């Protein structure tokens, strides 16, 4: 995952964390925060690789 893709994914997970927090879905918020930190540490998630996703709409659905 290159730097631009990582930034886009970070924004999506941050947005997911905010929405989950506002709706008091704490388990979803915690998982989004965990993934934010993990991505920053360099962890790769198989469901976020571009060869498995056709377009940005699928990436958004995977992040949600």
PyMOL commands that set and color helices and strands:
alter all, ss='L'
color gray80, all
select helices_A, chain A and resi 3-22+26-40+46-48+56-63
alter helices_A, ss='H'
color red, helices_A
deselect
rebuild
show_as cartoon
